[in-house]
Amino acid sequence: MKSDDDVPLEDLYEAIGILVDVIDKWGDAPWPLFVRFEKIIEEREFREARKAKYRRVKDPNLRPAKSKKSPAEKDRYYHITKDWK
């Protein structure tokens, strides 16, 4: 049997999505399993965020955090530089 750490995070997301469909169709009997999956996902994401905070070497396999800026803010100097070409 695999431990919780052996299951890829993507598989957990897929499993919890399927579980939500089951709960919607058949009722709340599997709710404790949903809570367990949700807890595992949250712990894993929190652990990764904490490690990333102190990571010294950038790992090319890790996805960069998405920017919270709107597309308009990403290139705020466009109106100045558009004529430079």
N, C-alpha and C positions, 0 to 999 in steps of 0.2 A: 504494500500500500504506500502511495506517495504521501510525503508530508506536505503541509500547506506551502512551504517554500519551494517545492519542486514543480508546482503547477504554474505555468506562465500566466502573467497578469491578463493577457488577452483572452486566455481560456476562461478565466474567472469572470471577465466581463460578459463573455458569450453565455456562460452557465447561468449567471444571475439574470440575464435577459430572458433566457428560456424559462427559468423559474418564475419570473414575473408573469409570463404567458400562462404557465400552469396555474398559478394562483388566481389569475383573472378568470380562467375557465372553470377550475374545479374547487376553488375555495382556499381558505387560509391554513389548511393542515400543514403545508410545508414552510410556513412562516419562520420557524426556528432555523431552518436551513438558509433562508434568505438573510436573516440577521447574521448568521455565521459568515456567509460569503461577503456580505457588506463589511463586516469587521475586518476580515482578512484583506480585502481590497484597500480599505482605509489605512490599515497598519502598513501595508506594503508601500502605498503611495507616500505616507508620512516618512517612512524609513528612507526611501529614495530621495525625497526632498531634503532631509537632514544630511544625508551623505553628500548630495550635490552642493550644499552650502559650504562644505569644507574641502571639497575635492580640489586637489592641486593640479592634476593633469587632466586636461579635457579628454574625455573618452569619445571617439568619433561614432561609437555605436549608440550613444545616448542622444535622444532627441533634445534639441534646445527648447527652452521654454518659449511659448508663443508670446509675442509682443501684445501688450494690452492697449497699445496706441491704435487709433483709428487709421485707415489708409491715408487720410488727408494729412495726418500729423507725421507720418513716416518720412515724407519728403517736403518738409516745410519750406525749403529753399528753392523749390521748383520754379516759382515765379521769377526768381532772380537768375537762376542758371539756365533757363530754357533757351535763351538767345545766345548762349556761349558757343554753340556748335558751328 
